[in-house]
Amino acid sequence: MNDDLDSIFNDEWPDDHRSGVVAVVGRPNVGKSTLINAILGQKIAIVTPTPQTTRRQQLGIYTEAHGQILFVDTPGLHKPHHKLGEYMVGVAEESLKDADVILWVRDVSEMPQRGDEYIAETIDAIRGQTPVVLALNKRDLLPTAQHNEILAAHIELMAHEANYLISAINGDGVAELTQDLLRRLPEGPRYYPANQVSEVNMRFIAAEVVREKIILNTSQEVPHAVAVEIDSFREEEHINRISAIIYVERDSQKGIIIGKGGTMIKKIGTEARQELESMMGKKVHLDLRVKTLKNWRSNADLMRRLGYRLPKREN
């Protein structure tokens, strides 16, 4: 290794060190974010029962003595119905092209769905020689009476190199899966310091935590119509002062998030503040405002304003 590379990396690693990118794909709500959080041993991605929670590509960094895995947590692959959906699917497909290994997370509490068939077609069209490993998740919910039938249907859906029956929520099979992924990576350097688990900054995490609490406390179409923008983030010695704007598409959604007498926005703020204080290790002052931004999910310019990196329109 030359001196220039030595100056980039902070840690030493053995000659047989392996490193590379694992793209994590699957239908919405199959447990991709839960699995990555479990492997890393801490939360970097929000987890809710609502499908299509992950909207942007997020990097989770797993490091041990002989390797480093860069997990790319992609938005769930699905048939898009608006520009936000198109953006999410585009991000997921691009991650497949750049990966050293594709980790396909499946929900084995039920038979494969049409969405799984769509993902199989997408992976086959993009993967080339990239190995595919199946994480057959939610083993704790696998119906006993249909155990063999459901597993066989998932395993036979497409060609793959290995499959693991796991439960991301309680950790069963996760260590074995992680070691398999590590063995499949090429020999390479440690790209990030050993103590770093994500490349996203605290502004991004704060916005995601607020969005998570909105999703968990509201229902119907409101969660998908929400975007959160950090207006200001000021770090002081004993407290972080954060101001965030919650955008919705209709005034009726704004009323739901604020709640009668402001009760809902207060609940969302309290839960978000408590989690952020736990993550940051200091007090947090969190100010939340709600604004209507009509049909932002279908407006490319508004989406770019909110940080979604869509290709610019041609003249």
Kinemage of the C-alpha trace (Angstrom):
@kinemage 1
@onewidth
@group {chain A} dominant
@subgroup {mainchain}
@vectorlist {calphas} color= white
{ca met a 1} P 0.000 0.000 0.000
{ca asn a 2} L 1.349 3.434 -0.926
{ca asp a 3} L 1.665 6.466 1.367
{ca asp a 4} L -1.378 8.189 -0.156
{ca leu a 5} L -3.639 5.293 0.757
{ca asp a 6} L -2.041 5.064 4.196
{ca ser a 7} L -3.117 8.650 4.838
{ca ile a 8} L -6.764 7.862 4.033
{ca phe a 9} L -7.343 4.962 6.429
{ca asn a 10} L -6.968 5.246 10.163
{ca asp a 11} L -6.801 1.563 11.191
{ca glu a 12} L -4.539 -1.405 10.507
{ca trp a 13} L -6.002 -4.570 8.970
{ca pro a 14} L -4.626 -8.055 8.169
{ca asp a 15} L -3.472 -9.152 4.709
{ca asp a 16} L -6.551 -11.375 4.240
{ca his a 17} L -8.956 -8.525 5.080
{ca arg a 18} L -12.152 -8.514 2.993
{ca ser a 19} L -14.390 -5.571 2.198
{ca gly a 20} L -17.144 -4.591 -0.195
{ca val a 21} L -20.737 -3.565 -0.784
{ca val a 22} L -23.782 -5.689 0.045
{ca ala a 23} L -27.015 -4.374 -1.466
{ca val a 24} L -30.009 -5.240 0.721
{ca val a 25} L -33.188 -5.565 -1.342
{ca gly a 26} L -36.687 -6.895 -0.869
{ca arg a 27} L -40.347 -5.998 -0.866
{ca pro a 28} L -41.417 -3.148 1.398
{ca asn a 29} L -41.788 -4.136 5.050
{ca val a 30} L -39.952 -7.474 4.937
{ca gly a 31} L -37.441 -6.391 7.597
{ca lys a 32} L -34.460 -4.983 5.674
{ca ser a 33} L -33.839 -2.092 8.075
{ca thr a 34} L -34.435 -4.313 11.113
{ca leu a 35} L -31.855 -6.787 9.822
{ca ile a 36} L -29.201 -4.136 9.206
{ca asn a 37} L -29.797 -2.623 12.655
{ca ala a 38} L -29.427 -6.134 14.156
{ca ile a 39} L -26.127 -6.810 12.354
{ca leu a 40} L -24.674 -3.439 13.351
{ca gly a 41} L -25.863 -3.749 16.937
{ca gln a 42} L -27.479 -0.320 16.916
{ca lys a 43} L -30.152 1.629 15.107
{ca ile a 44} L -29.253 3.543 11.935
{ca ala a 45} L -32.481 3.040 9.957
{ca ile a 46} L -36.040 3.710 11.080
{ca val a 47} L -38.302 0.701 11.551
{ca thr a 48} L -42.093 0.814 11.351
{ca pro a 49} L -44.917 -1.564 10.397
{ca thr a 50} L -45.693 0.715 7.430
{ca pro a 51} L -44.412 -0.402 3.989
{ca gln a 52} L -41.990 1.799 2.009
{ca thr a 53} L -40.548 3.474 5.091
{ca thr a 54} L -37.001 3.637 3.659
{ca arg a 55} L -36.886 6.297 0.939
{ca arg a 56} L -33.189 6.882 0.374
{ca gln a 57} L -30.098 4.760 0.134
{ca gln a 58} L -28.514 4.399 3.554
{ca leu a 59} L -25.081 2.956 4.323
{ca gly a 60} L -24.525 0.705 7.335
{ca ile a 61} L -20.909 -0.159 8.158
{ca tyr a 62} L -20.105 -3.482 9.833
{ca thr a 63} L -16.469 -3.974 10.875
{ca glu a 64} L -14.615 -6.841 12.477
{ca ala a 65} L -10.938 -7.864 12.573
{ca his a 66} L -10.904 -9.586 9.170
{ca gly a 67} L -13.425 -7.600 7.189
{ca gln a 68} L -15.742 -4.667 6.630
{ca ile a 69} L -19.183 -4.901 5.030
{ca leu a 70} L -20.826 -1.808 3.591
{ca phe a 71} L -24.554 -2.535 3.729
{ca val a 72} L -26.657 -0.429 1.376
{ca asp a 73} L -30.210 -0.372 2.748
{ca thr a 74} L -32.340 0.376 -0.299
{ca pro a 75} L -35.960 1.489 -0.598
{ca gly a 76} L -38.245 -1.497 -1.127
{ca leu a 77} L -38.610 -2.561 -4.758
{ca his a 78} L -42.214 -2.075 -5.859
{ca lys a 79} L -44.324 -0.846 -8.764
{ca pro a 80} L -44.144 2.978 -8.462
{ca his a 81} L -47.293 5.137 -8.536
{ca his a 82} L -45.733 8.635 -8.357
{ca lys a 83} L -42.386 10.376 -8.803
{ca leu a 84} L -41.318 9.569 -5.249
{ca gly a 85} L -41.978 5.894 -5.967
{ca glu a 86} L -40.004 6.108 -9.208
{ca tyr a 87} L -37.113 7.690 -7.315
{ca met a 88} L -37.166 4.949 -4.660
{ca val a 89} L -37.165 2.130 -7.221
{ca gly a 90} L -34.396 3.837 -9.208
{ca val a 91} L -32.206 4.040 -6.087
{ca ala a 92} L -32.776 0.352 -5.342
{ca glu a 93} L -31.951 -0.751 -8.900
{ca glu a 94} L -28.748 1.318 -8.998
{ca ser a 95} L -27.570 -0.283 -5.750
{ca leu a 96} L -27.816 -3.733 -7.366
{ca lys a 97} L -25.505 -2.705 -10.191
{ca asp a 98} L -22.747 -1.559 -7.822
{ca ala a 99} L -22.879 -4.405 -5.289
{ca asp a 100} L -20.374 -7.181 -4.618
{ca val a 101} L -23.176 -9.292 -3.113
{ca ile a 102} L -26.964 -8.958 -3.294
{ca leu a 103} L -28.783 -9.812 -0.055
{ca trp a 104} L -32.447 -10.485 -0.806
{ca val a 105} L -34.590 -10.325 2.336
{ca arg a 106} L -37.843 -12.313 2.181
{ca asp a 107} L -40.806 -12.626 4.527
{ca val a 108} L -41.340 -16.351 5.138
{ca ser a 109} L -44.400 -15.834 7.309
{ca glu a 110} L -46.319 -16.101 4.020
{ca met a 111} L -45.999 -17.564 0.536
{ca pro a 112} L -44.049 -15.519 -2.061
{ca gln a 113} L -46.066 -12.571 -3.402
{ca arg a 114} L -46.278 -11.015 -6.858
{ca gly a 115} L -43.848 -8.405 -5.572
{ca asp a 116} L -41.262 -11.157 -4.975
{ca glu a 117} L -41.639 -12.289 -8.573
{ca tyr a 118} L -41.117 -8.689 -9.721
{ca ile a 119} L -37.918 -8.475 -7.654
{ca ala a 120} L -36.676 -11.795 -9.058
{ca glu a 121} L -37.154 -10.438 -12.583
{ca thr a 122} L -35.356 -7.193 -11.654
{ca ile a 123} L -32.394 -8.968 -10.042
{ca asp a 124} L -32.049 -11.382 -12.973
{ca ala a 125} L -31.956 -8.461 -15.407
{ca ile a 126} L -29.290 -6.554 -13.447
{ca arg a 127} L -27.141 -8.984 -11.435
{ca gly a 128} L -24.716 -10.286 -14.058
{ca gln a 129} L -22.284 -12.496 -12.083
{ca thr a 130} L -23.080 -10.924 -8.699
{ca pro a 131} L -23.873 -13.608 -6.091
{ca val a 132} L -27.304 -13.565 -4.444
{ca val a 133} L -27.858 -14.657 -0.824
{ca leu a 134} L -31.364 -15.086 0.583
{ca ala a 135} L -32.264 -13.960 4.105
{ca leu a 136} L -35.492 -15.834 4.807
{ca asn a 137} L -36.721 -13.525 7.541
{ca lys a 138} L -39.470 -13.779 10.181
{ca arg a 139} L -38.800 -17.443 10.956
{ca asp a 140} L -40.507 -16.816 14.300
{ca leu a 141} L -43.765 -16.238 12.358
{ca leu a 142} L -43.395 -19.159 9.922
{ca pro a 143} L -46.620 -21.222 10.086
{ca thr a 144} L -45.784 -24.720 11.380
{ca ala a 145} L -48.379 -26.449 9.200
{ca gln a 146} L -46.953 -24.939 5.992
{ca his a 147} L -43.299 -24.846 7.019
{ca asn a 148} L -41.824 -26.966 4.212
{ca glu a 149} L -44.194 -25.683 1.532
{ca ile a 150} L -43.501 -22.000 2.195
{ca leu a 151} L -39.731 -22.438 2.477
{ca ala a 152} L -39.576 -24.448 -0.753
{ca ala a 153} L -41.563 -21.802 -2.609
{ca his a 154} L -39.183 -19.046 -1.472
{ca ile a 155} L -36.019 -21.040 -2.158
{ca glu a 156} L -37.140 -22.068 -5.649
{ca leu a 157} L -38.176 -18.583 -6.792
{ca met a 158} L -34.778 -17.846 -8.351
{ca ala a 159} L -31.207 -19.150 -8.516
{ca his a 160} L -29.038 -18.105 -5.591
{ca glu a 161} L -25.787 -19.026 -3.873
{ca ala a 162} L -27.000 -19.534 -0.283
{ca asn a 163} L -30.036 -19.061 1.943
{ca tyr a 164} L -30.437 -18.534 5.676
{ca leu a 165} L -33.569 -18.881 7.780
{ca ile a 166} L -33.409 -15.963 10.219
{ca ser a 167} L -35.347 -13.721 12.564
{ca ala a 168} L -33.976 -10.179 12.406
{ca ile a 169} L -36.107 -9.105 15.342
{ca asn a 170} L -34.633 -11.647 17.806
{ca gly a 171} L -31.282 -12.335 16.122
{ca asp a 172} L -31.693 -16.000 15.178
{ca gly a 173} L -29.343 -16.935 12.324
{ca val a 174} L -28.059 -13.368 11.866
{ca ala a 175} L -24.440 -14.085 12.874
{ca glu a 176} L -24.161 -17.031 10.458
{ca leu a 177} L -25.604 -14.932 7.630
{ca thr a 178} L -23.168 -12.090 8.346
{ca gln a 179} L -20.136 -14.387 8.227
{ca asp a 180} L -21.295 -15.877 4.911
{ca leu a 181} L -21.588 -12.396 3.389
{ca leu a 182} L -18.114 -11.481 4.654
{ca arg a 183} L -16.558 -14.593 3.061
{ca arg a 184} L -18.035 -13.668 -0.330
{ca leu a 185} L -16.463 -10.201 -0.454
{ca pro a 186} L -13.189 -9.586 -2.291
{ca glu a 187} L -9.984 -8.901 -0.406
{ca gly a 188} L -9.710 -5.184 0.184
{ca pro a 189} L -8.961 -2.371 2.649
{ca arg a 190} L -10.950 -0.946 5.518
{ca tyr a 191} L -12.773 2.004 3.975
{ca tyr a 192} L -14.130 3.476 7.225
{ca pro a 193} L -12.821 3.643 10.808
{ca ala a 194} L -13.712 0.572 12.845
{ca asn a 195} L -15.998 2.524 15.195
{ca gln a 196} L -18.118 4.112 12.435
{ca val a 197} L -21.478 2.458 11.696
{ca ser a 198} L -23.017 4.911 9.221
{ca glu a 199} L -22.080 7.731 6.871
{ca val a 200} L -25.221 9.773 7.467
{ca asn a 201} L -24.969 12.846 9.698
{ca met a 202} L -27.094 13.691 12.712
{ca arg a 203} L -29.245 16.149 10.743
{ca phe a 204} L -30.392 13.272 8.534
{ca ile a 205} L -30.899 10.966 11.510
{ca ala a 206} L -32.925 13.616 13.355
{ca ala a 207} L -35.224 14.057 10.365
{ca glu a 208} L -35.674 10.289 10.058
{ca val a 209} L -36.463 9.874 13.762
{ca val a 210} L -39.178 12.546 13.530
{ca arg a 211} L -40.594 10.846 10.422
{ca glu a 212} L -40.566 7.486 12.195
{ca lys a 213} L -42.614 8.862 15.102
{ca ile a 214} L -45.123 10.359 12.661
{ca ile a 215} L -45.512 7.000 10.902
{ca leu a 216} L -45.955 5.147 14.195
{ca asn a 217} L -48.556 7.603 15.510
{ca thr a 218} L -50.659 8.282 12.410
{ca ser a 219} L -52.536 6.086 9.976
{ca gln a 220} L -54.030 5.749 6.501
{ca glu a 221} L -52.299 7.809 3.798
{ca val a 222} L -50.630 10.327 6.122
{ca pro a 223} L -47.245 8.540 6.628
{ca his a 224} L -46.470 8.347 2.910
{ca ala a 225} L -47.377 12.008 2.372
{ca val a 226} L -44.902 13.238 4.991
{ca ala a 227} L -41.433 14.700 4.480
{ca val a 228} L -39.262 16.155 7.244
{ca glu a 229} L -36.704 18.907 6.712
{ca ile a 230} L -34.274 20.039 9.407
{ca asp a 231} L -34.495 23.820 9.389
{ca ser a 232} L -31.691 24.364 11.901
{ca phe a 233} L -29.374 22.157 13.986
{ca arg a 234} L -27.310 23.946 16.614
{ca glu a 235} L -24.937 21.995 18.858
{ca glu a 236} L -24.142 23.495 22.252
{ca glu a 237} L -22.103 22.055 25.115
{ca his a 238} L -24.995 20.528 27.045
{ca ile a 239} L -27.877 20.627 24.563
{ca asn a 240} L -28.638 20.280 20.859
{ca arg a 241} L -31.266 22.688 19.518
{ca ile a 242} L -33.116 21.291 16.506
{ca ser a 243} L -35.862 22.897 14.439
{ca ala a 244} L -37.729 20.764 11.889
{ca ile a 245} L -40.480 21.374 9.343
{ca ile a 246} L -42.952 18.577 8.668
{ca tyr a 247} L -44.406 18.790 5.162
{ca val a 248} L -47.693 17.174 4.143
{ca glu a 249} L -49.661 17.281 0.889
{ca arg a 250} L -53.084 18.395 2.169
{ca asp a 251} L -54.448 20.617 4.913
{ca ser a 252} L -56.464 17.692 6.294
{ca gln a 253} L -53.201 15.786 6.851
{ca lys a 254} L -51.763 18.809 8.621
{ca gly a 255} L -54.713 18.737 11.023
{ca ile a 256} L -54.145 15.027 11.762
{ca ile a 257} L -50.475 15.548 12.617
{ca ile a 258} L -51.169 18.577 14.834
{ca gly a 259} L -54.098 16.840 16.534
{ca lys a 260} L -56.819 18.289 18.704
{ca gly a 261} L -55.328 21.059 20.792
{ca gly a 262} L -51.858 20.125 19.523
{ca thr a 263} L -51.861 16.773 21.316
{ca met a 264} L -50.506 14.705 18.398
{ca ile a 265} L -47.633 17.021 17.471
{ca lys a 266} L -46.683 17.167 21.162
{ca lys a 267} L -46.653 13.338 21.361
{ca ile a 268} L -44.567 13.047 18.179
{ca gly a 269} L -42.136 15.671 19.472
{ca thr a 270} L -41.766 14.062 22.887
{ca glu a 271} L -41.071 10.595 21.472
{ca ala a 272} L -38.612 11.943 18.893
{ca arg a 273} L -36.819 14.100 21.471
{ca gln a 274} L -36.425 11.183 23.894
{ca glu a 275} L -34.927 8.922 21.229
{ca leu a 276} L -32.580 11.644 19.963
{ca glu a 277} L -31.382 12.362 23.499
{ca ser a 278} L -30.595 8.660 23.933
{ca met a 279} L -28.692 8.583 20.632
{ca met a 280} L -26.792 11.837 21.174
{ca gly a 281} L -26.071 11.468 24.876
{ca lys a 282} L -27.242 14.979 25.748
{ca lys a 283} L -30.386 17.074 26.092
{ca val a 284} L -32.306 17.994 22.949
{ca his a 285} L -34.632 20.926 22.367
{ca leu a 286} L -36.864 19.971 19.425
{ca asp a 287} L -39.139 22.469 17.711
{ca leu a 288} L -41.610 21.068 15.158
{ca arg a 289} L -43.751 22.963 12.641
{ca val a 290} L -46.187 21.551 10.078
{ca lys a 291} L -46.683 23.007 6.601
{ca thr a 292} L -48.705 21.992 3.558
{ca leu a 293} L -46.743 21.448 0.337
{ca lys a 294} L -49.413 20.346 -2.107
{ca asn a 295} L -48.692 17.129 -4.065
{ca trp a 296} L -44.945 17.266 -3.381
{ca arg a 297} L -44.521 13.533 -4.129
{ca ser a 298} L -45.550 14.134 -7.747
{ca asn a 299} L -43.518 17.302 -8.269
{ca ala a 300} L -39.872 16.742 -9.265
{ca asp a 301} L -38.817 20.286 -8.312
{ca leu a 302} L -40.323 20.006 -4.827
{ca met a 303} L -38.722 16.590 -4.350
{ca arg a 304} L -35.296 18.007 -5.205
{ca arg a 305} L -35.914 20.833 -2.734
{ca leu a 306} L -36.533 18.205 -0.050
{ca gly a 307} L -33.277 16.418 -0.840
{ca tyr a 308} L -34.305 13.630 -3.202
{ca arg a 309} L -31.643 13.525 -5.914
{ca leu a 310} L -33.723 13.159 -9.058
{ca pro a 311} L -32.080 13.655 -12.466
{ca lys a 312} L -32.607 17.185 -13.715
{ca arg a 313} L -35.099 17.717 -16.487
{ca glu a 314} L -33.796 18.108 -19.997
{ca asn a 315} L -34.608 21.362 -21.768
